Amino acid sequence: MTDVKIKIEHKNFESPETGEAKEVIADLNITLKSGEFVCLAGPSGCGKTTLLNILSGLDKNFQGHIELGQSETKPSIGYVFQNPRLLPWRTVRENLELATKATPKFLDSLLATMKLTSEQQTYPEQLSLGMSRRVSIIRAFANDPDILLMDEPFVSLDPPTARQVRQLLIKLWTDRPHTVLFVTHDLREAITLADRLIFLSNSPMSVITEIPVSIPRDERQYEAQVESFRNKIFSDYPEIFGLL
């Protein structure tokens, strides 16, 4: 497991229409503790996906510094995108075997945890969206990454399916803890999952505040507990209300 220190002074995008530079991230400072599950919550379009792309190394055009752990060995990073991105001509099992170096036994255990053992020889077009998202989560965990980035992986799922997949994700993470940075615009989802919430501003994105989630994990299954904590956040930080 790996600590992550993020310091982004500036991140700009050039408009293809005008050629003018627009600042999307400014003076962003975030630290993730080893093994911590952190949720980023902020308005759509504020730069959350851009931040994950920077952390993953997909976007290197920024001013700042990212520190991933203390060892000389470069930490491995897993990335769960909004779109599952499964190869349609390969089965679930083949998609996982192609993208990971996990042993067959380890894949078996991940498939069992995510309740997909009976679907492993199924092709992606035959899966529900919820199942496809579970496969993409397994794919990220299978390489046993030091850091796991998750970009709204449950967006567009119906509430019962999203709830089921969240529960399975927490079981998987509890069994195999990783340092997780999870992007969402759903505050209830963030409270259910996270050790700590980080609230982000509109573009140019910066941190508004950070709030530890004090609800014991075994009590987060109760909607009343989650709703009470959510209401307290809005009461204590009214400026957040209009951003989510």
C-alpha positions, 0 to 999 in steps of 0.5 A: 500500500502506498501514500499519495501526495498530490500538489497541482499548481496549474492545469490548463486546457487549450480551447480548440475553438479559440486557442485560449488556455482555460485553467481547470485545476489550481492550487490543489493539495491532497494527501492520501494515507496508505490503505485509505479509501478517499472519495472526491465529490464535486460538480460535474465538469470541475476536473475530477477525471482530469485529476485521475488522468494526471495521477495515472500518468495518462496526462503529464501536461501540468505544473506540480508534483505527484509523490507516490510512496517512498520506495524507489520502485514505481508503484502500480496503479489500477484504473476503473473507468466510467466505461467498463471497456471490455473486449466484446470478442473475448469472454469475461475470463479471457478479458481478465486473463489478457489484462492481468498477470493474476494466477488462476486461483486468484482470479477464481477468488475475485470472481467468487467475491464479485459473484461472477463465477457462473458468468466467466465464460460469458461474452460482454454483450450478454452481461448486464451493465452492473455485471460489466462494471464488476468485471472492470473492478476485478480487472483493476484489483487482479493486478494487486495495484498499490493505488486504485483510481475509480472514476464514477464506476457506478454511474448510470446504474439503477439504485438497487444494482449500484447498492449491490455493487458498492457492497461487493466493492467494499467486501473486495477492498476489505479483504485486499486493502488498497489506497483508493481514490474514488470519484463520485457526484453522489454524496450518499455513495461517498458516505457509504464507501469512504474513510474521508470525503474531499469536496472540490470546487467548480473549475478551476478545481481546488479543495473546499474542505475534507471531512472524515466519515465517522459512521462505523462501516457496519452501520452504513447499510442503514439509510437513516445513518447515511442520510443523517450524516449527509444532512449534517454536512450540508448544515455545517458546510452550506456552500457544498449544497449547491455543488452536488 
